[in-house]
Amino acid sequence: MRSPVSDSKPADSLPIVIATRESRLALWQAEHVKALLEGMGHRVSLLGMTTKGDQILDRSLSKVGGKGLFVKELEVALEDGRADIAVHSLKDVPMDLPDGFALACVMEREDPRDAWVSPACASLEALPPDAIVGTSSLRRQVLLRDALDAMGRQDVRIEPLRGNLDTRLRKLDEGGYHAIVLAAAGLKRLKLDDRIRAVFEPDRSLPAAGQGALGIEVRADRTELVEALKPLIHWPSWYRVAAERTVSRAMGGSCSMPLAAYSDWDMAEAGQLRLDAAWGDPEGRAPLVRVGAQAAVASLEQAEALGLRVTQALQAAGAPAPVRP
């Protein structure tokens, strides 16, 4: 996989239609990209769409088809020419795109951490007896369960929480949960920072692969769009996301896989990328497995190599190898 070059001259002005989900956060993301592209001289409009992932709210994603439910309709719009690009939260994008599609750009990452949101409880430690914590993620479920068990808090229940960000906050405010865990990035993008009581540092709640990063998907044959999007690429973020997504891909990662993968740059040693990964059993039959490694990274190939190395260490420590068809 060759890294595209981001220092070329901007492409000529293009008419660009952005396919986007219609949740408030998805529209913010699309509007953000729209403003950047318009600032580069392109003519940009939005095509709002409702995906199956937005419609099915009574079951967990792991039981109804996984992350692809949030992107399939957008890809159909790209394929039939109704839209030119799709803006995604990368943690919602399947690890392998369908044939004919490409990730053309990863933008600068927002805060990748998990956020603790609660009207009454300042922290996990402050939960009352028999409290209920809501999360939409198997990854968060196993990490929360591990932390709560270490505190001797087997009384705390972790319950499913579906819906867009505003829906989840409403369910919390209506008293269905004592606290919920959300991605900090979405709250910050919508200026809801005041809802964050605390953030979990990665050593306590390791983020999902790609969390906090925006990616732009195109049809692979739309080379003029790939060229036009190059100025929006943030290579340090793309390298981090590439390493993380390689772990998820190699592990067969999906919403049914309780897997975390998070990387960041070593501030003491330039060019060194640190990658950590964790796997847990949602049934609690096996202990949480966590591994990490670091390497010099200056290309997508080197980032992916680090991801494969960490995957091997994860499986050697007890995480299951994926079952291939």
N, C-alpha and C positions, 0 to 999 in steps of 0.2 A: 504494500500500500504506500504510494508516494504521497508526501505531504504537498498540498497545493501551495503556491507562492502567494503571500499576502502583500508584497510590496510592489505589485504591478499597478499600472495606471487604472483609474476607475473606468468602468465600461460606459458606453454611451447611455443616455437617458432611456429608460425602459418603462413601459406600462406594466405594473406588477400587481396582481391580485393575491392577497394573503388569505388562505383558508384558516379559520380559527374556530375553536369551540366558543360558545356564547356565555360561559361563566364570566363573572367579573374579573377574575384573575387572568383567564385566558385572553380576554379582550384587552386587559392592560398590557399583556405581553405583546399582543399583535400591534396595538397602538404604539408601543415603544419602538418596535422594529419599523413600523410605518414612518414614524417621525425621523428616525435615523436615515432611512432610505430616501425620504423626501428631501432631507438635508443634503443628500448627495446628488439631487437633481432628478430622481426617478418619480414617476406618477403612480401613486399607490392607492389602492382601495381594499376594503375588507369584505370577505364572504363569510358571514357567520353561519355556523352549523351546530346541530345537536348530535352528539355521538351516542352510541349504545351505552358507553360507559357512563354518560350523563343520565341516561334514562333508567338504567337498572340500579336501583338504590336499596333494594331490600335484601341483597345478598352480597357477600364479600367478593372482591374482584377475583380472588383465587378460585372461586366456585363458578364463575360465569364467563371465563375466557381471558382474564388477565389484562395486562396493560394495553394490548393491541386494540381493545374496545374503545380507547380514547383517540386513536389515530386512523382507524380504517376508513371512516367516511371522508376524512381530510385527504387521504391518499387517493381515494376514488375521484375526488374533485381535481387533484393534480393530474391524474391519469386521463380524465376526459376533457381536460383543458379549461374547466371552469375556474381554476385557480392556478397560480404559478409557483407559490411557495407555501409551506405550512410552518408555523412557529410552534414549537413544543417545549414543555418542561421535560428535560431529558430523562428524568427518573420515570416518566410515564411512557417512554418510547421503548418498544421491544429491542432486544440486543441485536437482532438480525433484521434489517429492513427487507421488504420484498424485492425480488428482482426488478430492476429498472428504476429503483429509487436510490437516492444518495443523501447522506448528511453533508451539506455543503458548508456549514458554518457552526461553530460553537462560540458563543459570545462570552464576555467576561462574567464570571460567576458571582452570584449574590451569596449571602451567608448560607452555607450548606448545612447548618446544624438543625437539630430538632428543637422545638420550642415547647415549653410547659405553659399551658394556658388554663387558668383557674380563677374564679371570682373569690374563692375563700382560702385556698391552700397555696402557700408560697412555694412549696417544694414537694417532692415525692415523700419526704420524711414527715411532712405536716398533714398527710391524709388521715382522716378520722377512721375509726373502726368500720370495717365492711364497706369501704369506699369503692366507687366505680370509676375506672379510668377508661376513656374512649380512644381508640385508634383504628385507622383503616388499614394498617400495615402489619403483616406477619413479622417483618423484621422488628418493628417497634414492640410488638407483642412479646417476642422472645427476649429482647433486651430488657424490657420493663420487668418481665417475670423473673429474670435472673437477678436484677437489682433488688426487687421486692423480696425474693426468697432469701437473699443475703441479709436483708434487714429483719427476717423473721415475720414478714407480713403476708402470709398465705391467705389472710382474710380479704385482701384487696382483690377485686374482680376486674379483669380487663375485658371490655365489651367492644363489639364491632361498632364502627362509626363511619357511615358513608355519606356522600353528598359533596357539593362544592364547599369551598371554604366558608361562605356565609351561612350555609345550611348547618355545617358542623358547629359553628359558633352559636347559632340560634338554639340547637339542641342542648348545648352546654348551658346557655342562659335560661332555658326552660326547666333546668333541674334534672335532666336525664343522666348527668355525669357530674362527679365532683371535680374532675379535671380532664383535659384532653391533650393529646400531643399532636402537633402540626409541624410542618416545615416552616422554619423561621423566614425563609426567603419570601414566601407568599404573603405573610403578614406584613413584612417590611415593604414589599412592592405596593401593597394597597394602603399604606400609611396606617396600619393597625398595630404599630409597635407597642402601643400602650396596653394591648391585650396580652403581651408576653410577660409572664411573671418571672420566668427564668429560662435560660437556654442550657441545653445539655452539651457539655464539651464532648468531643469525639471519643475521649477515653472512657466515657460513661455510656453514651448512646452513639454508636458509630453510624454515620449517615448512610443513606442508600446511594448506590452508584448514580452519579449525575445529578444528585439533589442540589438545587439552587442554580443550575446551569440551564440556559436556553439554547436549543439547537434549531436550525432551520433546514427543513427537508425539501428536496426538489426531485423532479424526474432526472435521472442520470444523464439523459440526452440533452438537457437544457444547459448547455455549456455557457451560454451567454449569461444565465442567472448565476451559475457558479462563479463566473468572473465578477459579476456585479456585487456579489456578497462578500468577496474577499476582504474589503476594508473593515468588515464587522467582525472578522475572526480575532479571537484573543487566544493566542497559542498557548500561554501557560495554563489557561483553563482547559483547552482542548486536550493537552497532554494528560492532565489530571483525570479528566473524564474518560479518555481512551484507556488508561490503565485500569480504572474502576470497572468500566463496561466490559473489558476483556475478562475480568474475573467472573462477572455475571454470565457472560456468554459461555465461557468454558465450564461453568457450573450448571449450565442449563437454566440460568436465572429467569424467574418470572415472578408474578405475584404469589405463586404457590411455593416459592423458595424463600425461606426466612434467612436472607443473606444480606450482609452489609459489606460495602467496599468504599473506602474513602482514602484519598491521597492529598498530600500537601507538600509544599516545597520546604526543604531544610533551610531555615534562615541562617544557619551557621556555615553552610557549605553550598555555594552557588551551583545550580544545575542538578542538585541531588533531589530526587523525588521520593518521598516516603509513602508507601502504600500499606494500609492495614485492611484486613478482611475478617469477618466473623460469620459463623453459621450456628444456628440453634435449632433444636428440635421443638416444633410447636406443641408436641404432646408431652414434652418434658422427660422423655425417656433417655436422653443423652445430654451430657453437660455442654455448655456453650463452648465453642471452639473459636479461638482468635489467634491470628498470626500476622506478621508484618515483615516487610523488607524494604530496602531502598536501593536506588541505582542512579547513575548519571543518565539523564533523559534530555534529549534535544531533538527528538523526532517522534512521530506517531509510532514508528516501528519499535523504538526503544521503550516507549510507554507500554505498548502491547506486550513486549517481552517481559517487562516487570510484572504485568498482570498475570501472565502465564506462570511465572515463577512463584507468585503468591498463591495462585490457585493450586499448584502442586503441593505447596506447604500446607495449605488448608486441608486438602484431601489426605495428606500424610498424617495430619493431626486428628483425623477422625471424621471430617465432613464427607458425605457420600459423593461418589462420582456420579455424574448424570447418566440416566438410562436413555440410551439412544435408540430410536426406532430402527 
